[in-house]
Amino acid sequence: MKVVAGLGNPGRKYTNTRHNVGFEVLAALAGQWHADSTQQKFEAEVAEVTIDGERVLLLAPQTYMNLSGRSIRQALKFFKLPPEDLLVVCDDLNLPLGRLRLRRDGSSGGQKGLQDTINQLGTNGFARLRIGIDRPPGRMDAASYVLSRYSRAERETMDEAIDRASRAIATWVREGIDAAMNQANAAPAD
């Protein structure tokens, strides 16, 4: 079994905000791979899909972004999975809009949900797929920016990025992290 944890904030007021791109990727995977019904477990909404014979738990922590690691730790512990079987999907202010960056491990880069996951698991040895949301314009506060919604043009870019992200995650499940990094980290075709 693999776990794909998409980070975001629960509740309708956060739907379609920049910070919730992790939830959007889970929704894309759930639709593409025909997820079973959603359940509440591990302080998260969870659903299961099968990608080419591999069980994949789609985990959307409902703890709010900054406490996401608690939910992820519970799921890994329950299924007795090592961190290598985890992929975390989150937004990244330091990447251009729609750009993907998949790594097998590393720092949080200031992303608080990712940092909480590192703290809760006691390791940074798990895959993470960052999706660029760009920097705030002008003097806009970063906290306000990540909770804002996309313009129509930005939405198109993000929809394409979410599609590329879901395909890269399927590659990670099937072929492993190296093949998925080659796919995800390539610049998108114009």
TIRO-284723 format. One record per residue: residue number from 1; residue in one letter; x, y, z of N, C-alpha, C in turn. Coordinates in steps of 0.001 Angstrom, whole numbers, plus 500000, padded with zeros to 6 digits. Each point is the difference from the previous one (the first is absolute). Layout:
N
 num residuo    nc1    nc2    nc3   cac1   cac2   cac3    cc1    cc2    cc3
 NUM       A      X      Y      Z      X      Y      Z      X      Y      Z
...
This chain:
190
 num residuo    nc1    nc2    nc3   cac1   cac2   cac3    cc1    cc2    cc3
   1       M 500840 498811 500000 499160 501189 500000 500878 501243 500000
   2       K 499510 501026 499316 500636 501318 499996 499010 500995 500593
   3       V 500519 501089 500531 499166 501084 500511 500353 501272 499246
   4       V 498986 500650 499434 500166 501322 499405 499216 500958 500877
   5       A 500716 500906 500648 499385 500980 500890 499986 501350 499301
   6       G 498816 500519 499763 499854 501335 499414 499710 500984 501108
   7       L 500788 501067 500075 499848 500953 501102 499088 501149 499605
   8       G 499264 500491 500994 499092 501125 499811 499309 500316 501303
   9       N 498989 500855 499914 499193 500360 501153 498579 499527 499779
  10       P 499354 499436 501043 498629 499511 499844 498993 501148 499969
  11       G 498860 499732 499440 498902 500965 500030 499800 500700 498672
  12       R 498740 500390 499765 499635 500613 498725 500712 501321 499750
  13       K 500285 500749 501049 500612 501317 499770 501410 499884 499421
  14       Y 500628 498816 500103 501350 499815 499455 499999 499270 498654
  15       T 498833 499563 499544 499917 499284 498734 500531 500867 498861
  16       N 500806 499398 499140 500589 500664 498828 500966 501128 500329
  17       T 500525 500016 501219 501048 500974 500312 501360 499408 499641
  18       R 500992 500846 499903 501342 499577 499606 500572 498957 500971
  19       H 499711 500162 501270 500543 499113 501029 499420 498585 499895
  20       N 498881 499837 499293 499302 498718 499955 500285 499200 498741
  21       V 501053 500287 499304 500295 499268 498771 500240 498513 500287
  22       G 500491 499664 501177 500180 498593 500358 498680 499245 500010
  23       F 498949 500634 500529 498671 499391 499989 499498 499827 498562
  24       E 500291 500986 499146 499547 499927 498610 500666 498840 499263
  25       V 501265 499747 500283 500692 498871 499370 499370 498684 500462
  26       L 499664 499892 501276 499331 498788 500489 498659 499800 499297
  27       A 499261 501074 499806 498712 499896 499311 500191 499516 498563
  28       A 501040 500485 499343 500286 499560 498627 500341 498507 499985
  29       L 500830 499571 500935 500348 498578 500083 498775 499144 500304
  30       A 499163 500480 500918 498794 499250 500370 499086 499819 498796
  31       G 499858 501035 499190 499163 499901 498818 500605 499115 498925
  32       Q 501270 500173 499768 500677 499246 498945 500055 498514 500315
  33       W 500219 499644 501270 500193 498605 500376 498792 499421 500737
  34       H 498862 500696 499944 498724 499499 500524 500101 499608 501474
  35       A 500220 500995 500834 500137 499774 501445 498732 499419 500587
  36       D 500208 499210 501049 498857 499546 500776 499455 501206 500769
  37       S 498977 499815 500786 499406 501117 500732 500982 500566 501021
  38       T 499847 501279 500255 500855 500694 500960 499570 499653 501418
  39       Q 500990 499797 500870 499739 499720 501414 500795 500978 500851
  40       Q 499618 500109 501258 500730 500808 500972 500853 499077 500858
  41       K 501317 500094 499853 500944 499219 500804 501274 500815 500134
  42       F 500731 499764 501059 501320 500623 500192 499909 501531 499964
  43       E 498895 500567 500493 499773 501446 499926 500095 500490 498559
  44       A 499458 499216 499076 500095 500303 498576 498803 499436 499265
  45       E 499794 500524 498794 499119 499347 499053 500875 499045 499211
  46       V 499597 498739 499942 500806 499006 499299 499132 499262 498976
  47       A 500661 499621 498931 499384 499158 498979 501107 499103 499478
  48       E 499609 498895 499419 500998 499079 499469 499774 499804 498505
  49       V 501107 499957 499265 499962 499688 498575 500989 498876 499745
  50       T 499884 499399 498846 500976 499001 499578 500603 500492 498694
  51       I 501313 500148 499990 500725 500433 498806 500855 498834 499544
  52       D 499600 499401 498894 500706 498855 499429 500322 498944 501052
  53       G 498983 499622 500774 500138 498930 500982 500527 500431 501359
  54       E 500433 501238 500155 500548 500501 501277 498928 500798 500733
  55       R 499740 499641 501262 499076 500764 500829 500642 501336 500363
  56       V 499213 501074 499858 500485 501338 500326 498951 500689 500864
  57       L 500432 500413 501187 499126 500744 500899 500154 501483 499686
  58       L 498882 500652 499675 499979 501448 499776 499590 500636 501319
  59       L 500888 500792 500577 499825 500532 501350 499969 501523 499952
  60       A 498879 500587 500411 499852 501455 500072 499835 500394 501463
  61       P 501097 500338 500684 499902 500368 501416 499003 501133 500225
  62       Q 499186 499861 501027 499007 501021 500346 500424 500783 501234
  63       T 501283 500009 500271 500572 500629 501194 500428 501439 499759
  64       Y 499770 500529 498811 500552 501252 499502 501474 499769 499649
  65       M 500438 500791 499059 501316 499814 499372 501125 499778 501008
  66       N 500084 500869 500997 501173 500008 500876 500106 498787 500923
  67       L 498950 499181 500065 500023 498796 500844 499819 498731 499175
  68       S 500263 500063 498714 499768 498880 499090 500769 498741 500374
  69       G 501177 500143 500558 500851 498857 500297 499387 499027 500986
  70       R 499182 500512 500888 499363 499132 501004 499126 498946 499315
  71       S 499216 500417 499043 499132 499101 499265 500815 498996 499180
  72       I 501032 500492 499337 500857 499148 499168 500691 498939 500861
  73       R 500502 500420 501157 500663 499050 500914 499045 498896 500427
  74       Q 498757 500354 500314 499004 498999 500419 499763 498964 498903
  75       A 499883 500454 498768 499736 499068 498892 501182 499062 499776
  76       L 501216 500542 499990 501173 499146 499792 500138 498988 501127
  77       K 499739 500447 501217 500100 499087 501145 498958 498888 499903
  78       F 498772 500346 499658 498922 499023 499907 500319 498916 498970
  79       F 500503 500412 498841 500293 499041 498937 501424 499435 500070
  80       K 500767 500443 501027 501379 499536 500192 500851 500236 498745
  81       L 499895 501216 499470 500716 500357 498776 501211 500870 500316
  82       P 501095 499809 499280 501162 500864 500173 499776 501322 499263
  83       P 500732 501051 500366 499854 501291 499327 500230 499935 498483
  84       E 500734 499002 499534 500266 499866 498559 498726 499699 499208
  85       D 498935 499565 500695 498733 499701 499330 499032 501182 500044
  86       L 500514 501173 500358 499203 501219 500127 500426 501018 498950
  87       L 499016 500662 499397 500248 501156 499151 499069 501108 500466
  88       V 500564 501160 500342 499233 501146 500473 499908 501023 498862
  89       V 498801 500495 499748 499756 500999 498960 499616 501314 500671
  90       C 500714 501077 499656 499724 501293 500625 500308 501152 499044
  91       D 499536 501176 500394 500277 501218 499247 501406 500501 500314
  92       D 500542 500844 499109 501322 500587 500217 500030 501420 499446
  93       L 500207 500963 500893 500093 501419 499634 501248 500313 499180
  94       N 501007 499162 500100 501283 500299 499370 500136 499428 498594
  95       L 498948 499367 499502 500006 499474 498636 499023 500805 499152
  96       P 500325 500193 498734 499061 500688 499108 498674 499257 499932
  97       L 498947 500730 499721 498656 499435 499937 499961 498779 499092
  98       G 499547 498864 500554 499826 498779 499229 501240 499142 499839
  99       R 501137 500456 500479 501232 499223 499878 499996 498884 501050
 100       L 500420 498807 499622 500080 498870 500931 501442 499751 500388
 101       R 500200 499604 501243 501315 499561 500463 499805 498797 500914
 102       L 500455 498853 499534 499901 498756 500765 501386 499635 500503
 103       R 500096 499721 501302 501259 499591 500622 499751 498772 500860
 104       R 501059 499194 500163 499875 498798 500834 500098 500328 501487
 105       D 500571 501149 500349 500148 500424 501387 500422 501466 499998
 106       G 500317 500544 501179 500486 501373 500066 499334 500801 501095
 107       S 500267 501286 499969 499480 500902 501032 498555 500382 499673
 108       S 499401 500743 500900 498626 500465 499800 499957 501211 499081
 109       G 501105 500696 499859 500004 501211 499190 499051 501060 500532
 110       G 499697 499942 501296 499104 500978 500607 498521 499629 499929
 111       Q 499654 498887 499353 498604 499578 499899 499626 499332 501329
 112       K 499078 500624 500738 499746 499580 501381 499362 498620 500126
 113       G 499160 499612 499057 499436 498653 500034 501063 498948 499771
 114       L 500908 500298 499105 501123 499099 499734 500921 499930 501220
 115       Q 500247 501156 500638 500849 500019 501197 499369 499195 501127
 116       D 498680 500109 500169 499345 499226 501051 500096 498505 499705
 117       T 499927 499635 498736 500137 498589 499632 501401 499495 500340
 118       I 501015 500783 499678 501381 499643 500360 500112 499843 501518
 119       N 499446 500945 500741 500064 499945 501466 499282 498768 500546
 120       Q 498805 499713 499493 499202 498879 500500 500634 498651 499669
 121       L 500592 499885 498807 500596 498726 499586 501432 499845 500505
 122       G 500627 501105 500390 501384 499946 500459 500992 499755 498877
 123       T 499578 500285 498772 500876 499818 498848 499518 500895 498857
 124       N 500924 500345 499120 499610 500692 498768 500109 499036 498818
 125       G 500118 498692 500296 500207 498978 498978 498718 499495 499378
 126       F 499201 500895 499445 498785 499626 499273 499862 500932 498795
 127       A 499343 499488 498975 499834 500773 498769 499037 501159 500221
 128       R 500279 501095 499275 499105 501141 500060 499898 500611 498615
 129       L 498779 500318 499614 499719 500632 498718 499481 501394 500303
 130       R 500812 500976 499656 499617 501398 500211 499426 500540 498698
 131       I 498940 500755 500121 499360 500613 498841 500072 501510 500186
 132       G 500628 500656 499031 500213 501439 500101 498717 500801 499950
 133       I 499899 500950 500938 498872 500940 500008 500498 501429 499803
 134       D 501307 500186 499831 500623 501295 499740 500061 500845 501267
 135       R 500694 501105 499916 500153 500924 501123 498824 500970 500039
 136       P 499690 500524 501176 498925 500998 500087 500371 501247 499187
 137       P 499008 500615 499370 500290 501222 499246 500232 501185 500928
 138       G 500868 500900 499560 500230 501240 500753 500374 499747 501442
 139       R 499287 500662 500879 500256 499887 501438 498972 499113 500700
 140       M 499301 499198 499240 498967 499141 500593 500627 499020 500983
 141       D 499362 499839 501134 500424 499090 501053 499917 498552 499493
 142       A 501041 499196 500276 500034 498606 499533 498826 499192 500539
 143       A 499631 500222 501274 498883 499242 500592 498694 500304 499279
 144       S 499772 501251 499644 498793 500359 499247 500053 499424 498591
 145       Y 501178 500036 499407 500158 499525 498628 499692 498505 499875
 146       V 500538 499179 500900 499776 498552 499874 498534 499626 500210
 147       L 499239 500872 500658 498577 499737 500220 499116 500682 498954
 148       S 500634 500600 498984 499239 500641 498928 499706 498996 498888
 149       R 499070 500383 499134 499625 499152 498874 500726 500456 498738
 150       Y 499998 499136 499005 500690 500259 498743 499169 500877 499071
 151       S 500690 500762 499156 499315 500671 498894 499610 498931 498975
 152       R 499211 500351 499015 499586 499037 498976 501216 499423 499270
 153       A 500952 500854 499606 501200 499525 499293 500850 499109 500907
 154       E 500135 500395 501265 500762 499176 500951 499321 498644 500202
 155       R 498668 500001 500028 499261 498749 500203 500308 499004 498891
 156       E 500081 500474 498762 500344 499123 498880 501386 499397 500190
 157       T 500962 500837 500392 501367 499519 500247 500008 498958 501107
 158       M 499252 500252 501073 499985 499061 501119 499282 498707 499649
 159       D 498952 500073 499195 499318 498769 499581 500959 499102 499223
 160       E 500817 500599 499141 501006 499231 499259 501042 499415 500954
 161       A 500419 500791 500985 500993 499528 500975 499448 498843 500824
 162       I 498737 500078 500378 499371 498932 500779 499943 498719 499179
 163       D 499698 500124 498724 499992 498834 499117 501397 499390 499897
 164       R 501017 500836 499804 501387 499499 499927 500405 499357 501318
 165       A 499585 500611 501117 500329 499456 501323 499374 498627 500194
 166       S 498739 499839 499618 499341 498697 500193 500655 498930 499132
 167       R 500440 500363 498802 500699 499030 499155 501363 499632 500599
 168       A 500704 500972 500560 501295 499723 500632 499840 499110 501225
 169       I 498932 500198 500756 499749 499164 501175 499729 498562 499570
 170       A 499227 499817 498937 499754 498641 499487 501313 499359 499572
 171       T 500903 500779 499409 501318 499478 499626 500784 499608 501249
 172       W 499933 500809 501056 500679 499677 501267 499507 498655 500534
 173       V 498697 499786 499957 499430 498742 500490 500494 498833 499154
 174       R 499973 500156 498678 500340 498910 499076 501491 499730 499899
 175       E 500786 501082 499855 501402 499864 499590 501018 500531 501001
 176       G 499539 500691 501038 500919 500498 501003 500329 501471 499843
 177       I 500758 500485 500970 500263 501432 500121 500844 500553 498850
 178       D 500997 499262 499518 500858 500544 498943 499219 500276 498721
 179       A 499198 499041 499561 499188 500198 498790 499009 501148 500203
 180       A 499414 500083 501190 499029 501064 500284 500678 501366 500025
 181       M 501218 500083 500553 500717 501283 500010 500326 500437 498580
 182       N 500441 499081 499156 500294 500349 498606 498766 500574 499314
 183       Q 498861 499416 500279 498748 500462 499397 499554 501338 500580
 184       A 499937 500098 501321 499443 501175 500664 500881 501231 499850
 185       N 501304 499823 500075 500909 501142 500049 500321 500578 498642
 186       A 499565 499345 498935 500188 500559 498657 499130 501238 499859
 187       A 500501 500995 499309 499206 501213 499776 498752 499646 499202
 188       P 498857 500582 500339 498771 499693 499255 500113 500472 498557
 189       A 499393 499245 499111 499985 500390 498580 499075 501188 499826
 190       D 500391 500928 499157 499140 501191 499747 498974 499703 498941
